[in-house]
Amino acid sequence: MAERVRLCSRDEIAPGEARRFDGPTWRIALVRVADDEFHALGDRCSHEDYSLAEGEVWTDEREIECPRHGSTFDLTTGDACSLPATKPVPVYEVEMDGDEVSVVLP
């Protein structure tokens, strides 16, 4: 059964930024690309356990770069877009309710 988890309000993350959120069984990087465009993905690089939220957001490409080795990940699919990562990271549905940003966890 899916669980909806509130992460933050819209204005807590500026466009072009990412922020890490930790829960009891999950770690999510929430990325704000534009005013109402948010993406959520697993916050562990699939190449090495490193926080993607600390990386650079490429808004035009809709990707985030791992700060450790430079792999990039597609924000919409979680697919690895560049080496050394070859495996995807999980993505999560983002829901907006007014100014509140939530994710749906499986």
Backbone atoms as SQL, in Angstrom:
CREATE TABLE atoms (id INTEGER PRIMARY KEY, chain TEXT, resi INTEGER, resn TEXT, atom TEXT, x REAL, y REAL, z REAL);
INSERT INTO atoms VALUES
  (1, 'A', 1, 'MET', 'N', 0.831, -1.177, 0.000),
  (2, 'A', 1, 'MET', 'CA', 0.000, 0.000, 0.000),
  (3, 'A', 1, 'MET', 'C', 0.875, 1.240, 0.000),
  (4, 'A', 2, 'ALA', 'N', 0.607, 2.175, -0.889),
  (5, 'A', 2, 'ALA', 'CA', 1.405, 3.386, -1.020),
  (6, 'A', 2, 'ALA', 'C', 1.168, 4.318, 0.170),
  (7, 'A', 3, 'GLU', 'N', 2.220, 5.066, 0.495),
  (8, 'A', 3, 'GLU', 'CA', 2.169, 6.015, 1.605),
  (9, 'A', 3, 'GLU', 'C', 2.554, 7.395, 1.097),
  (10, 'A', 4, 'ARG', 'N', 1.767, 8.393, 1.441),
  (11, 'A', 4, 'ARG', 'CA', 2.054, 9.773, 1.064),
  (12, 'A', 4, 'ARG', 'C', 2.790, 10.433, 2.229),
  (13, 'A', 5, 'VAL', 'N', 3.965, 11.020, 1.932),
  (14, 'A', 5, 'VAL', 'CA', 4.790, 11.640, 2.964),
  (15, 'A', 5, 'VAL', 'C', 5.063, 13.092, 2.585),
  (16, 'A', 6, 'ARG', 'N', 4.702, 14.010, 3.472),
  (17, 'A', 6, 'ARG', 'CA', 4.991, 15.424, 3.255),
  (18, 'A', 6, 'ARG', 'C', 6.482, 15.666, 3.490),
  (19, 'A', 7, 'LEU', 'N', 7.126, 16.353, 2.537),
  (20, 'A', 7, 'LEU', 'CA', 8.547, 16.652, 2.672),
  (21, 'A', 7, 'LEU', 'C', 8.807, 18.087, 3.086),
  (22, 'A', 8, 'CYS', 'N', 8.134, 19.048, 2.437),
  (23, 'A', 8, 'CYS', 'CA', 8.417, 20.453, 2.716),
  (24, 'A', 8, 'CYS', 'C', 7.365, 21.333, 2.061),
  (25, 'A', 9, 'SER', 'N', 7.524, 22.624, 2.225),
  (26, 'A', 9, 'SER', 'CA', 6.684, 23.552, 1.478),
  (27, 'A', 9, 'SER', 'C', 7.445, 23.981, 0.227),
  (28, 'A', 10, 'ARG', 'N', 6.714, 24.458, -0.741),
  (29, 'A', 10, 'ARG', 'CA', 7.272, 24.834, -2.045),
  (30, 'A', 10, 'ARG', 'C', 8.468, 25.784, -1.915),
  (31, 'A', 11, 'ASP', 'N', 8.373, 26.768, -1.062),
  (32, 'A', 11, 'ASP', 'CA', 9.407, 27.797, -0.975),
  (33, 'A', 11, 'ASP', 'C', 10.652, 27.399, -0.195),
  (34, 'A', 12, 'GLU', 'N', 10.681, 26.198, 0.345),
  (35, 'A', 12, 'GLU', 'CA', 11.868, 25.744, 1.073),
  (36, 'A', 12, 'GLU', 'C', 13.003, 25.320, 0.145),
  (37, 'A', 13, 'ILE', 'N', 12.694, 25.131, -1.129),
  (38, 'A', 13, 'ILE', 'CA', 13.706, 24.755, -2.124),
  (39, 'A', 13, 'ILE', 'C', 13.566, 25.704, -3.305),
  (40, 'A', 14, 'ALA', 'N', 14.660, 26.335, -3.688),
  (41, 'A', 14, 'ALA', 'CA', 14.635, 27.257, -4.828),
  (42, 'A', 14, 'ALA', 'C', 14.743, 26.475, -6.133),
  (43, 'A', 15, 'PRO', 'N', 14.226, 27.016, -7.236),
  (44, 'A', 15, 'PRO', 'CA', 14.412, 26.363, -8.537),
  (45, 'A', 15, 'PRO', 'C', 15.908, 26.135, -8.813),
  (46, 'A', 16, 'GLY', 'N', 16.222, 24.936, -9.315),
  (47, 'A', 16, 'GLY', 'CA', 17.614, 24.591, -9.607),
  (48, 'A', 16, 'GLY', 'C', 18.358, 23.995, -8.421),
  (49, 'A', 17, 'GLU', 'N', 17.649, 23.721, -7.323),
  (50, 'A', 17, 'GLU', 'CA', 18.283, 23.161, -6.137),
  (51, 'A', 17, 'GLU', 'C', 17.697, 21.799, -5.790),
  (52, 'A', 18, 'ALA', 'N', 18.445, 21.065, -4.981),
  (53, 'A', 18, 'ALA', 'CA', 18.010, 19.763, -4.470),
  (54, 'A', 18, 'ALA', 'C', 18.193, 19.756, -2.965),
  (55, 'A', 19, 'ARG', 'N', 17.392, 18.942, -2.308),
  (56, 'A', 19, 'ARG', 'CA', 17.498, 18.813, -0.848),
  (57, 'A', 19, 'ARG', 'C', 17.230, 17.367, -0.463),
  (58, 'A', 20, 'ARG', 'N', 17.977, 16.906, 0.511),
  (59, 'A', 20, 'ARG', 'CA', 17.855, 15.528, 0.993),
  (60, 'A', 20, 'ARG', 'C', 16.860, 15.447, 2.146),
  (61, 'A', 21, 'PHE', 'N', 16.047, 14.394, 2.111),
  (62, 'A', 21, 'PHE', 'CA', 15.100, 14.101, 3.180),
  (63, 'A', 21, 'PHE', 'C', 15.300, 12.656, 3.603),
  (64, 'A', 22, 'ASP', 'N', 15.365, 12.428, 4.910),
  (65, 'A', 22, 'ASP', 'CA', 15.577, 11.094, 5.458),
  (66, 'A', 22, 'ASP', 'C', 14.359, 10.637, 6.243),
  (67, 'A', 23, 'GLY', 'N', 13.976, 9.404, 6.016),
  (68, 'A', 23, 'GLY', 'CA', 12.903, 8.792, 6.780),
  (69, 'A', 23, 'GLY', 'C', 13.412, 7.527, 7.420),
  (70, 'A', 24, 'PRO', 'N', 12.537, 6.813, 8.087),
  (71, 'A', 24, 'PRO', 'CA', 12.980, 5.600, 8.775),
  (72, 'A', 24, 'PRO', 'C', 13.480, 4.510, 7.827),
  (73, 'A', 25, 'THR', 'N', 12.925, 4.450, 6.617),
  (74, 'A', 25, 'THR', 'CA', 13.333, 3.393, 5.676),
  (75, 'A', 25, 'THR', 'C', 13.651, 3.944, 4.294),
  (76, 'A', 26, 'TRP', 'N', 13.779, 5.270, 4.153),
  (77, 'A', 26, 'TRP', 'CA', 14.008, 5.867, 2.838),
  (78, 'A', 26, 'TRP', 'C', 14.892, 7.103, 2.959),
  (79, 'A', 27, 'ARG', 'N', 15.518, 7.421, 1.854),
  (80, 'A', 27, 'ARG', 'CA', 16.345, 8.631, 1.727),
  (81, 'A', 27, 'ARG', 'C', 16.064, 9.184, 0.332),
  (82, 'A', 28, 'ILE', 'N', 15.508, 10.390, 0.269),
  (83, 'A', 28, 'ILE', 'CA', 15.034, 10.963, -0.989),
  (84, 'A', 28, 'ILE', 'C', 15.717, 12.280, -1.283),
  (85, 'A', 29, 'ALA', 'N', 16.074, 12.475, -2.555),
  (86, 'A', 29, 'ALA', 'CA', 16.534, 13.771, -3.045),
  (87, 'A', 29, 'ALA', 'C', 15.348, 14.414, -3.751),
  (88, 'A', 30, 'LEU', 'N', 14.902, 15.542, -3.229),
  (89, 'A', 30, 'LEU', 'CA', 13.822, 16.297, -3.861),
  (90, 'A', 30, 'LEU', 'C', 14.460, 17.421, -4.654),
  (91, 'A', 31, 'VAL', 'N', 14.130, 17.495, -5.934),
  (92, 'A', 31, 'VAL', 'CA', 14.738, 18.461, -6.844),
  (93, 'A', 31, 'VAL', 'C', 13.652, 19.381, -7.380),
  (94, 'A', 32, 'ARG', 'N', 13.901, 20.676, -7.288),
  (95, 'A', 32, 'ARG', 'CA', 12.974, 21.649, -7.878),
  (96, 'A', 32, 'ARG', 'C', 13.607, 22.190, -9.143),
  (97, 'A', 33, 'VAL', 'N', 12.964, 21.939, -10.262),
  (98, 'A', 33, 'VAL', 'CA', 13.480, 22.375, -11.556),
  (99, 'A', 33, 'VAL', 'C', 12.936, 23.754, -11.912),
  (100, 'A', 34, 'ALA', 'N', 11.660, 23.960, -11.695),
  (101, 'A', 34, 'ALA', 'CA', 11.000, 25.231, -12.013),
  (102, 'A', 34, 'ALA', 'C', 9.947, 25.497, -10.945),
  (103, 'A', 35, 'ASP', 'N', 9.139, 26.538, -11.140),
  (104, 'A', 35, 'ASP', 'CA', 8.161, 26.935, -10.128),
  (105, 'A', 35, 'ASP', 'C', 7.369, 25.765, -9.558),
  (106, 'A', 36, 'ASP', 'N', 6.676, 25.039, -10.414),
  (107, 'A', 36, 'ASP', 'CA', 5.838, 23.935, -9.956),
  (108, 'A', 36, 'ASP', 'C', 6.331, 22.575, -10.420),
  (109, 'A', 37, 'GLU', 'N', 7.589, 22.480, -10.789),
  (110, 'A', 37, 'GLU', 'CA', 8.134, 21.204, -11.268),
  (111, 'A', 37, 'GLU', 'C', 9.136, 20.656, -10.262),
  (112, 'A', 38, 'PHE', 'N', 8.709, 19.620, -9.574),
  (113, 'A', 38, 'PHE', 'CA', 9.539, 18.931, -8.598),
  (114, 'A', 38, 'PHE', 'C', 9.713, 17.481, -9.026),
  (115, 'A', 39, 'HIS', 'N', 10.869, 16.911, -8.697),
  (116, 'A', 39, 'HIS', 'CA', 11.143, 15.495, -8.956),
  (117, 'A', 39, 'HIS', 'C', 11.733, 14.901, -7.686),
  (118, 'A', 40, 'ALA', 'N', 11.418, 13.642, -7.432),
  (119, 'A', 40, 'ALA', 'CA', 11.954, 12.945, -6.275),
  (120, 'A', 40, 'ALA', 'C', 12.591, 11.640, -6.720),
  (121, 'A', 41, 'LEU', 'N', 13.787, 11.398, -6.223),
  (122, 'A', 41, 'LEU', 'CA', 14.482, 10.161, -6.561),
  (123, 'A', 41, 'LEU', 'C', 15.264, 9.681, -5.363),
  (124, 'A', 42, 'GLY', 'N', 15.638, 8.412, -5.396),
  (125, 'A', 42, 'GLY', 'CA', 16.458, 7.863, -4.330),
  (126, 'A', 42, 'GLY', 'C', 17.745, 8.659, -4.214),
  (127, 'A', 43, 'ASP', 'N', 18.156, 8.967, -3.004),
  (128, 'A', 43, 'ASP', 'CA', 19.302, 9.851, -2.795),
  (129, 'A', 43, 'ASP', 'C', 20.628, 9.114, -2.698),
  (130, 'A', 44, 'ARG', 'N', 20.705, 7.930, -3.229),
  (131, 'A', 44, 'ARG', 'CA', 21.977, 7.202, -3.234),
  (132, 'A', 44, 'ARG', 'C', 22.391, 6.924, -4.670),
  (133, 'A', 45, 'CYS', 'N', 23.543, 7.439, -5.063),
  (134, 'A', 45, 'CYS', 'CA', 24.072, 7.158, -6.397),
  (135, 'A', 45, 'CYS', 'C', 24.182, 5.642, -6.552),
  (136, 'A', 46, 'SER', 'N', 23.785, 5.130, -7.706),
  (137, 'A', 46, 'SER', 'CA', 23.823, 3.683, -7.921),
  (138, 'A', 46, 'SER', 'C', 25.235, 3.166, -8.155),
  (139, 'A', 47, 'HIS', 'N', 26.178, 4.046, -8.406),
  (140, 'A', 47, 'HIS', 'CA', 27.571, 3.646, -8.588),
  (141, 'A', 47, 'HIS', 'C', 28.269, 3.511, -7.240),
  (142, 'A', 48, 'GLU', 'N', 28.016, 4.450, -6.356),
  (143, 'A', 48, 'GLU', 'CA', 28.612, 4.446, -5.035),
  (144, 'A', 48, 'GLU', 'C', 27.639, 5.154, -4.101),
  (145, 'A', 49, 'ASP', 'N', 27.528, 4.703, -2.889),
  (146, 'A', 49, 'ASP', 'CA', 26.564, 5.261, -1.938),
  (147, 'A', 49, 'ASP', 'C', 26.960, 6.700, -1.572),
  (148, 'A', 50, 'TYR', 'N', 26.523, 7.645, -2.403),
  (149, 'A', 50, 'TYR', 'CA', 26.836, 9.051, -2.193),
  (150, 'A', 50, 'TYR', 'C', 25.574, 9.866, -2.451),
  (151, 'A', 51, 'SER', 'N', 25.380, 10.937, -1.706),
  (152, 'A', 51, 'SER', 'CA', 24.158, 11.728, -1.786),
  (153, 'A', 51, 'SER', 'C', 24.046, 12.506, -3.093),
  (154, 'A', 52, 'LEU', 'N', 22.986, 12.233, -3.848),
  (155, 'A', 52, 'LEU', 'CA', 22.744, 12.979, -5.084),
  (156, 'A', 52, 'LEU', 'C', 22.276, 14.395, -4.796),
  (157, 'A', 53, 'ALA', 'N', 21.621, 14.624, -3.651),
  (158, 'A', 53, 'ALA', 'CA', 21.132, 15.956, -3.313),
  (159, 'A', 53, 'ALA', 'C', 22.265, 16.966, -3.178),
  (160, 'A', 54, 'GLU', 'N', 23.484, 16.497, -2.979),
  (161, 'A', 54, 'GLU', 'CA', 24.642, 17.390, -2.876),
  (162, 'A', 54, 'GLU', 'C', 25.192, 17.759, -4.248),
  (163, 'A', 55, 'GLY', 'N', 24.654, 17.164, -5.288),
  (164, 'A', 55, 'GLY', 'CA', 25.160, 17.387, -6.637),
  (165, 'A', 55, 'GLY', 'C', 24.510, 18.566, -7.339),
  (166, 'A', 56, 'GLU', 'N', 25.010, 18.850, -8.519),
  (167, 'A', 56, 'GLU', 'CA', 24.504, 19.955, -9.330),
  (168, 'A', 56, 'GLU', 'C', 23.256, 19.519, -10.097),
  (169, 'A', 57, 'VAL', 'N', 22.259, 20.401, -10.110),
  (170, 'A', 57, 'VAL', 'CA', 21.027, 20.155, -10.857),
  (171, 'A', 57, 'VAL', 'C', 21.178, 20.781, -12.231),
  (172, 'A', 58, 'TRP', 'N', 20.937, 19.986, -13.278),
  (173, 'A', 58, 'TRP', 'CA', 20.975, 20.475, -14.659),
  (174, 'A', 58, 'TRP', 'C', 19.530, 20.652, -15.101),
  (175, 'A', 59, 'THR', 'N', 19.010, 21.865, -14.922),
  (176, 'A', 59, 'THR', 'CA', 17.582, 22.096, -15.149),
  (177, 'A', 59, 'THR', 'C', 17.173, 21.873, -16.603),
  (178, 'A', 60, 'ASP', 'N', 17.973, 22.339, -17.551),
  (179, 'A', 60, 'ASP', 'CA', 17.604, 22.189, -18.963),
  (180, 'A', 60, 'ASP', 'C', 17.546, 20.722, -19.381),
  (181, 'A', 61, 'GLU', 'N', 18.456, 19.914, -18.864),
  (182, 'A', 61, 'GLU', 'CA', 18.524, 18.495, -19.214),
  (183, 'A', 61, 'GLU', 'C', 17.617, 17.633, -18.344),
  (184, 'A', 62, 'ARG', 'N', 17.105, 18.188, -17.250),
  (185, 'A', 62, 'ARG', 'CA', 16.313, 17.441, -16.271),
  (186, 'A', 62, 'ARG', 'C', 17.139, 16.285, -15.714),
  (187, 'A', 63, 'GLU', 'N', 18.364, 16.633, -15.266),
  (188, 'A', 63, 'GLU', 'CA', 19.280, 15.651, -14.694),
  (189, 'A', 63, 'GLU', 'C', 19.909, 16.213, -13.421),
  (190, 'A', 64, 'ILE', 'N', 20.442, 15.306, -12.607),
  (191, 'A', 64, 'ILE', 'CA', 21.228, 15.686, -11.441),
  (192, 'A', 64, 'ILE', 'C', 22.552, 14.945, -11.515),
  (193, 'A', 65, 'GLU', 'N', 23.620, 15.625, -11.117),
  (194, 'A', 65, 'GLU', 'CA', 24.968, 15.063, -11.205),
  (195, 'A', 65, 'GLU', 'C', 25.449, 14.636, -9.825),
  (196, 'A', 66, 'CYS', 'N', 25.951, 13.416, -9.743),
  (197, 'A', 66, 'CYS', 'CA', 26.544, 12.945, -8.498),
  (198, 'A', 66, 'CYS', 'C', 27.846, 13.716, -8.274),
  (199, 'A', 67, 'PRO', 'N', 28.013, 14.324, -7.104),
  (200, 'A', 67, 'PRO', 'CA', 29.221, 15.112, -6.865),
  (201, 'A', 67, 'PRO', 'C', 30.479, 14.277, -6.663),
  (202, 'A', 68, 'ARG', 'N', 30.330, 12.992, -6.478),
  (203, 'A', 68, 'ARG', 'CA', 31.487, 12.127, -6.209),
  (204, 'A', 68, 'ARG', 'C', 32.265, 11.768, -7.484),
  (205, 'A', 69, 'HIS', 'N', 31.567, 11.253, -8.501),
  (206, 'A', 69, 'HIS', 'CA', 32.251, 10.807, -9.717),
  (207, 'A', 69, 'HIS', 'C', 31.673, 11.383, -10.995),
  (208, 'A', 70, 'GLY', 'N', 30.654, 12.248, -10.895),
  (209, 'A', 70, 'GLY', 'CA', 30.137, 12.935, -12.075),
  (210, 'A', 70, 'GLY', 'C', 29.064, 12.227, -12.871),
  (211, 'A', 71, 'SER', 'N', 28.604, 11.080, -12.417),
  (212, 'A', 71, 'SER', 'CA', 27.492, 10.431, -13.117),
  (213, 'A', 71, 'SER', 'C', 26.265, 11.327, -13.046),
  (214, 'A', 72, 'THR', 'N', 25.473, 11.311, -14.105),
  (215, 'A', 72, 'THR', 'CA', 24.222, 12.070, -14.083),
  (216, 'A', 72, 'THR', 'C', 23.049, 11.108, -14.180),
  (217, 'A', 73, 'PHE', 'N', 21.911, 11.545, -13.614),
  (218, 'A', 73, 'PHE', 'CA', 20.704, 10.730, -13.583),
  (219, 'A', 73, 'PHE', 'C', 19.528, 11.548, -14.078),
  (220, 'A', 74, 'ASP', 'N', 18.690, 10.905, -14.907),
  (221, 'A', 74, 'ASP', 'CA', 17.485, 11.530, -15.429),
  (222, 'A', 74, 'ASP', 'C', 16.492, 11.693, -14.280),
  (223, 'A', 75, 'LEU', 'N', 15.997, 12.912, -14.080),
  (224, 'A', 75, 'LEU', 'CA', 15.089, 13.178, -12.971),
  (225, 'A', 75, 'LEU', 'C', 13.720, 12.541, -13.152),
  (226, 'A', 76, 'THR', 'N', 13.327, 12.266, -14.368),
  (227, 'A', 76, 'THR', 'CA', 11.994, 11.708, -14.608),
  (228, 'A', 76, 'THR', 'C', 11.972, 10.182, -14.585),
  (229, 'A', 77, 'THR', 'N', 13.068, 9.547, -15.003),
  (230, 'A', 77, 'THR', 'CA', 13.098, 8.084, -15.070),
  (231, 'A', 77, 'THR', 'C', 14.043, 7.448, -14.057),
  (232, 'A', 78, 'GLY', 'N', 15.013, 8.212, -13.559),
  (233, 'A', 78, 'GLY', 'CA', 16.032, 7.667, -12.671),
  (234, 'A', 78, 'GLY', 'C', 17.165, 6.987, -13.397),
  (235, 'A', 79, 'ASP', 'N', 17.093, 6.915, -14.733),
  (236, 'A', 79, 'ASP', 'CA', 18.129, 6.240, -15.514),
  (237, 'A', 79, 'ASP', 'C', 19.475, 6.946, -15.381),
  (238, 'A', 80, 'ALA', 'N', 20.535, 6.154, -15.353),
  (239, 'A', 80, 'ALA', 'CA', 21.887, 6.704, -15.385),
  (240, 'A', 80, 'ALA', 'C', 22.151, 7.213, -16.797),
  (241, 'A', 81, 'CYS', 'N', 22.600, 8.454, -16.905),
  (242, 'A', 81, 'CYS', 'CA', 22.830, 9.073, -18.217),
  (243, 'A', 81, 'CYS', 'C', 24.303, 9.126, -18.588),
  (244, 'A', 82, 'SER', 'N', 25.183, 8.907, -17.617),
  (245, 'A', 82, 'SER', 'CA', 26.618, 8.943, -17.902),
  (246, 'A', 82, 'SER', 'C', 27.361, 8.034, -16.931),
  (247, 'A', 83, 'LEU', 'N', 28.499, 7.582, -17.369),
  (248, 'A', 83, 'LEU', 'CA', 29.352, 6.717, -16.554),
  (249, 'A', 83, 'LEU', 'C', 30.004, 7.533, -15.446),
  (250, 'A', 84, 'PRO', 'N', 30.410, 6.884, -14.363),
  (251, 'A', 84, 'PRO', 'CA', 30.555, 5.446, -14.186),
  (252, 'A', 84, 'PRO', 'C', 29.277, 4.721, -13.766),
  (253, 'A', 85, 'ALA', 'N', 28.213, 5.425, -13.418),
  (254, 'A', 85, 'ALA', 'CA', 26.972, 4.739, -13.037),
  (255, 'A', 85, 'ALA', 'C', 26.325, 4.100, -14.268),
  (256, 'A', 86, 'THR', 'N', 25.789, 2.905, -14.092),
  (257, 'A', 86, 'THR', 'CA', 25.097, 2.212, -15.183),
  (258, 'A', 86, 'THR', 'C', 23.695, 1.766, -14.772),
  (259, 'A', 87, 'LYS', 'N', 23.400, 1.793, -13.476),
  (260, 'A', 87, 'LYS', 'CA', 22.097, 1.355, -12.977),
  (261, 'A', 87, 'LYS', 'C', 21.256, 2.567, -12.597),
  (262, 'A', 88, 'PRO', 'N', 19.939, 2.456, -12.766),
  (263, 'A', 88, 'PRO', 'CA', 19.071, 3.572, -12.397),
  (264, 'A', 88, 'PRO', 'C', 18.919, 3.694, -10.882),
  (265, 'A', 89, 'VAL', 'N', 18.385, 4.828, -10.461),
  (266, 'A', 89, 'VAL', 'CA', 17.980, 5.040, -9.076),
  (267, 'A', 89, 'VAL', 'C', 16.453, 5.115, -9.066),
  (268, 'A', 90, 'PRO', 'N', 15.820, 4.795, -7.952),
  (269, 'A', 90, 'PRO', 'CA', 14.356, 4.834, -7.923),
  (270, 'A', 90, 'PRO', 'C', 13.832, 6.265, -8.025),
  (271, 'A', 91, 'VAL', 'N', 12.670, 6.414, -8.645),
  (272, 'A', 91, 'VAL', 'CA', 11.979, 7.701, -8.691),
  (273, 'A', 91, 'VAL', 'C', 10.640, 7.548, -7.976),
  (274, 'A', 92, 'TYR', 'N', 10.145, 8.655, -7.462),
  (275, 'A', 92, 'TYR', 'CA', 8.916, 8.656, -6.693),
  (276, 'A', 92, 'TYR', 'C', 7.971, 9.716, -7.228),
  (277, 'A', 93, 'GLU', 'N', 6.691, 9.425, -7.157),
  (278, 'A', 93, 'GLU', 'CA', 5.676, 10.377, -7.581),
  (279, 'A', 93, 'GLU', 'C', 5.653, 11.551, -6.597),
  (280, 'A', 94, 'VAL', 'N', 5.617, 12.764, -7.141),
  (281, 'A', 94, 'VAL', 'CA', 5.523, 13.975, -6.323),
  (282, 'A', 94, 'VAL', 'C', 4.101, 14.501, -6.431),
  (283, 'A', 95, 'GLU', 'N', 3.532, 14.870, -5.289),
  (284, 'A', 95, 'GLU', 'CA', 2.194, 15.456, -5.257),
  (285, 'A', 95, 'GLU', 'C', 2.260, 16.833, -4.613),
  (286, 'A', 96, 'MET', 'N', 1.524, 17.772, -5.204),
  (287, 'A', 96, 'MET', 'CA', 1.428, 19.125, -4.663),
  (288, 'A', 96, 'MET', 'C', 0.021, 19.305, -4.100),
  (289, 'A', 97, 'ASP', 'N', -0.040, 19.872, -2.907),
  (290, 'A', 97, 'ASP', 'CA', -1.318, 20.227, -2.302),
  (291, 'A', 97, 'ASP', 'C', -1.163, 21.655, -1.791),
  (292, 'A', 98, 'GLY', 'N', -1.573, 22.614, -2.615),
  (293, 'A', 98, 'GLY', 'CA', -1.303, 24.007, -2.298),
  (294, 'A', 98, 'GLY', 'C', 0.189, 24.235, -2.374),
  (295, 'A', 99, 'ASP', 'N', 0.787, 24.664, -1.270),
  (296, 'A', 99, 'ASP', 'CA', 2.237, 24.890, -1.216),
  (297, 'A', 99, 'ASP', 'C', 2.995, 23.715, -0.610),
  (298, 'A', 100, 'GLU', 'N', 2.297, 22.644, -0.279),
  (299, 'A', 100, 'GLU', 'CA', 2.928, 21.490, 0.345),
  (300, 'A', 100, 'GLU', 'C', 3.404, 20.491, -0.708),
  (301, 'A', 101, 'VAL', 'N', 4.642, 20.015, -0.540),
  (302, 'A', 101, 'VAL', 'CA', 5.220, 19.042, -1.465),
  (303, 'A', 101, 'VAL', 'C', 5.332, 17.700, -0.749),
  (304, 'A', 102, 'SER', 'N', 4.752, 16.671, -1.351),
  (305, 'A', 102, 'SER', 'CA', 4.774, 15.327, -0.786),
  (306, 'A', 102, 'SER', 'C', 5.245, 14.339, -1.839),
  (307, 'A', 103, 'VAL', 'N', 5.678, 13.178, -1.370),
  (308, 'A', 103, 'VAL', 'CA', 6.014, 12.072, -2.268),
  (309, 'A', 103, 'VAL', 'C', 5.155, 10.883, -1.912),
  (310, 'A', 104, 'VAL', 'N', 4.962, 10.013, -2.890),
  (311, 'A', 104, 'VAL', 'CA', 4.233, 8.772, -2.682),
  (312, 'A', 104, 'VAL', 'C', 5.261, 7.650, -2.646),
  (313, 'A', 105, 'LEU', 'N', 5.340, 6.988, -1.507),
  (314, 'A', 105, 'LEU', 'CA', 6.277, 5.882, -1.337),
  (315, 'A', 105, 'LEU', 'C', 5.552, 4.565, -1.559),
  (316, 'A', 106, 'PRO', 'N', 6.204, 3.630, -2.247),
  (317, 'A', 106, 'PRO', 'CA', 5.545, 2.339, -2.510),
  (318, 'A', 106, 'PRO', 'C', 5.350, 1.537, -1.233);
